[in-house]
Amino acid sequence: MMTTYNNKTKSIQNLCNFTNSEQYGNIEQQVQAQNSTYSKPMEENIRLKELNQSSTMKNIQEEIKKIPQYLTLENKSFQIVIDQALSMIITMKTRNNQRKKLQDIALLVYKMKLILMYRRLWTIYLKSGMGQLINQSKIQCNYPVDVKIWPEEVKNILSSREINKRNEHKICSQFVKCCLRKFNDQLEQYHMKWHKETDHFHGYTYQILQLFENYMKQYLRPLCLKIEHKIEVLHYDYHIQAIKHEYNRHNPNEYQVSTDQLD
């Protein structure tokens, strides 16, 4: 090998130039740590299996599994990237019949990037629902920011389920943790496969990984921006709901409530 494992992996964490390294971090560390974070009690298996069949999760899984057009060997732009990668391999002998293998490696990087982005969003869902979204040491508010507020996106996904105020927290937390486990399992699977493929690819270098990432960045940027926008809106909505919660906690009289509704 011409590069160490750490050199190969350090670039994957940079999904977009505006992402927070604290949120993404090293893939290997996240795979090891996250799998134990969302443990699954056996009595919840049936419920979680049912929830995991939601149309939202199915759509995400389909997106992860499909091959985007810009990563097909027929795409002229990707052909140029593959040619550049092949030119980095020293001997002509090692270049033969390597195009498909390089595509497979690029697809694994793409899948890991998608999973990390969606997992970031669903982690925010969980933090909001568990009252851990706002760091009290970093922001001063005159209202509690440890209120457990499940985002409307989560509740809308589960709108067809038997949810009421009494069991909402349990159902939502089970569902979101189930989805996060799914992402973690997939990330581990693709990470191990990527590690194996690159270890057995003679001539694979960190520079080739950078080449793939720079190429994908332009295509993944719209999704990155979309998810970051969703996260910003989630923070904004959380503060609104936290203020409402504090207001209702003070038992407003009928006149105050009616005045607020007029406003």
C-alpha positions in Angstrom: 0.0 0.0 0.0 1.2 3.5 -0.8 -0.8 5.1 2.0 -1.9 4.3 5.5 -5.5 3.6 6.6 -5.7 6.9 8.5 -4.7 8.8 5.4 -7.3 7.0 3.4 -10.1 7.7 5.8 -9.4 11.3 6.9 -10.9 12.8 3.8 -14.2 11.0 3.9 -15.3 13.0 6.9 -15.3 16.2 4.9 -18.6 15.7 3.2 -19.0 19.4 2.3 -16.9 22.4 3.0 -19.5 23.8 5.4 -20.1 20.7 7.5 -19.2 20.5 11.2 -16.4 18.1 11.8 -17.7 17.6 15.4 -20.9 16.2 13.9 -19.2 13.9 11.3 -15.8 12.9 12.7 -13.9 9.8 11.8 -16.0 7.1 10.2 -14.3 4.2 12.0 -14.7 5.9 15.4 -18.4 6.6 14.7 -19.0 3.0 13.5 -17.6 1.6 16.7 -19.3 4.1 19.1 -22.7 4.5 17.5 -23.6 0.8 17.4 -23.8 0.6 21.2 -25.6 3.9 21.5 -29.1 2.8 20.4 -29.5 -0.6 22.0 -32.6 -2.5 21.1 -34.7 -4.2 23.8 -36.0 -7.6 22.5 -39.6 -6.7 23.4 -39.6 -3.8 20.9 -38.5 -5.9 17.9 -41.9 -6.2 16.3 -42.8 -2.6 16.7 -39.5 -1.4 15.4 -39.6 -3.7 12.4 -43.0 -2.3 11.5 -41.9 1.3 11.9 -38.8 0.8 9.8 -41.1 0.1 6.8 -42.2 3.7 6.6 -42.2 5.3 3.1 -39.7 7.9 4.3 -37.1 5.3 5.2 -37.8 3.3 2.1 -37.2 6.4 -0.1 -33.9 7.1 1.7 -32.8 3.4 1.3 -33.6 3.5 -2.4 -31.5 6.7 -2.8 -28.6 5.0 -1.0 -28.8 1.8 -3.1 -29.2 3.4 -6.5 -26.3 4.3 -8.8 -26.5 8.0 -9.6 -26.0 8.8 -13.3 -22.9 10.9 -12.6 -21.2 7.8 -11.2 -21.9 5.5 -14.2 -19.0 4.4 -16.4 -21.0 5.9 -19.3 -20.9 9.4 -17.9 -18.2 11.4 -19.7 -17.3 13.5 -16.7 -16.8 10.4 -14.5 -14.8 8.8 -17.3 -12.3 11.7 -17.1 -12.1 11.2 -13.3 -11.5 7.5 -13.7 -8.8 8.3 -16.3 -7.1 10.7 -13.9 -7.2 8.0 -11.2 -5.7 5.4 -13.5 -2.9 7.8 -14.4 -1.9 7.8 -10.7 -1.3 4.1 -10.8 2.3 3.6 -11.7 2.5 0.6 -14.0 0.4 0.0 -17.1 -0.1 -3.6 -16.0 -2.0 -2.5 -12.9 -4.2 -0.2 -14.9 -5.8 -3.0 -17.0 -9.4 -3.8 -16.1 -9.5 -1.5 -13.1 -12.2 0.9 -14.2 -15.1 -1.1 -12.8 -13.2 -1.6 -9.5 -12.6 2.1 -9.2 -16.3 2.7 -9.9 -17.2 0.3 -7.1 -14.9 2.1 -4.7 -16.3 5.5 -5.6 -19.9 4.2 -5.1 -19.0 3.0 -1.6 -17.6 6.4 -0.8 -20.8 7.9 -2.2 -23.0 5.7 -0.1 -21.1 6.4 3.1 -21.5 10.1 2.5 -25.2 9.8 2.0 -25.6 7.8 5.2 -23.6 10.3 7.2 -25.7 13.2 6.0 -29.1 11.5 6.7 -27.8 10.2 10.1 -26.9 13.8 11.1 -30.5 14.9 10.3 -32.0 12.0 12.3 -29.6 12.5 15.2 -31.1 16.1 15.4 -34.6 14.6 15.4 -33.6 12.4 18.4 -31.9 15.2 20.3 -35.0 17.4 19.9 -37.2 14.6 21.1 -35.0 13.9 24.0 -34.6 17.5 25.0 -30.9 17.6 24.2 -30.9 19.8 21.1 -29.8 23.0 22.7 -26.5 23.3 24.6 -27.4 25.4 27.6 -23.8 26.3 28.2 -23.6 28.0 24.8 -26.9 29.8 24.7 -28.7 31.8 27.4 -32.5 31.6 27.3 -35.1 32.8 29.7 -37.1 29.6 29.1 -36.2 25.9 29.5 -34.4 24.3 26.5 -34.5 20.8 27.8 -38.1 20.2 26.8 -38.7 17.0 24.9 -40.2 18.1 21.6 -40.6 15.7 18.7 -40.3 17.5 15.3 -43.4 17.5 13.1 -41.5 15.6 10.4 -41.2 12.6 12.7 -44.8 12.8 13.9 -46.1 13.2 10.3 -44.2 10.0 9.3 -46.0 8.2 12.1 -49.4 9.9 11.6 -51.0 6.7 10.5 -49.9 4.8 13.6 -51.7 4.7 16.9 -50.1 7.7 18.5 -51.5 9.9 21.3 -50.1 12.2 23.8 -49.6 9.4 26.3 -47.5 7.2 24.1 -46.1 9.8 21.6 -42.6 10.0 23.2 -42.1 6.2 23.4 -43.3 5.6 19.8 -41.3 8.5 18.3 -38.1 7.6 20.2 -38.4 3.9 19.2 -38.8 4.8 15.6 -36.0 7.4 15.4 -33.6 5.1 17.3 -34.5 2.3 14.9 -33.7 4.4 11.9 -30.4 5.5 13.4 -29.5 1.8 14.0 -30.3 1.1 10.4 -27.9 3.9 9.3 -25.2 2.7 11.6 -25.5 -0.9 10.4 -25.3 0.2 6.8 -22.4 2.5 7.5 -20.4 -0.3 9.2 -21.2 -2.6 6.2 -20.1 -0.2 3.5 -17.1 0.9 5.6 -15.8 -2.6 5.9 -16.4 -3.3 2.3 -14.7 -0.1 1.2 -11.7 -0.9 3.5 -11.4 -4.4 2.0 -11.7 -3.1 -1.6 -9.1 -0.4 -1.2 -6.7 -2.7 0.7 -6.8 -5.2 -2.2 -6.6 -2.5 -4.9 -2.9 -2.3 -5.9 -1.9 1.3 -6.4 -4.9 2.9 -4.6 -3.8 6.1 -3.0 -5.2 8.9 -0.8 -5.0 11.2 -3.8 -7.5 8.9 -5.7 -9.9 9.2 -2.8 -9.5 13.0 -2.9 -10.2 13.0 -6.6 -13.4 11.1 -6.1 -14.5 13.3 -3.3 -13.9 16.5 -5.2 -15.9 15.2 -8.1 -18.8 14.1 -5.9 -18.9 17.4 -3.9 -20.6 19.4 -6.7 -23.4 16.8 -7.0 -23.9 16.2 -3.3 -23.9 19.9 -2.4 -27.6 20.4 -3.1 -28.5 17.6 -0.7 -26.0 18.9 1.9 -27.6 22.4 1.7 -31.1 20.9 1.9 -30.3 18.9 5.1 -28.5 21.9 6.7 -31.5 24.0 6.0 -33.8 21.4 7.6 -31.6 21.4 10.7 -31.7 25.2 11.0 -35.5 25.1 10.7 -35.6 22.4 13.4 -33.6 24.6 15.8 -35.9 27.6 15.0 -39.1 25.5 15.5 -37.7 24.0 18.7 -37.3 27.5 20.3 -40.8 28.4 19.3 -42.3 25.3 20.8 -40.1 25.7 23.9 -41.5 29.2 24.4 -45.0 28.0 23.9 -44.4 25.2 26.4 -43.2 27.7 29.0 -46.1 30.0 28.4 -48.6 27.2 28.8 -46.9 26.1 32.0 -47.9 29.4 33.6 -51.6 28.6 33.0 -52.7 31.6 31.0 -56.3 32.7 31.5 -58.9 32.6 28.8 -58.4 36.2 27.9 -54.7 35.8 27.3 -55.2 32.7 25.2 -57.9 34.4 23.1 -55.6 37.4 22.6 -52.7 35.3 21.5 -54.9 33.5 19.0 -56.0 36.8 17.5 -52.3 37.8 17.2 
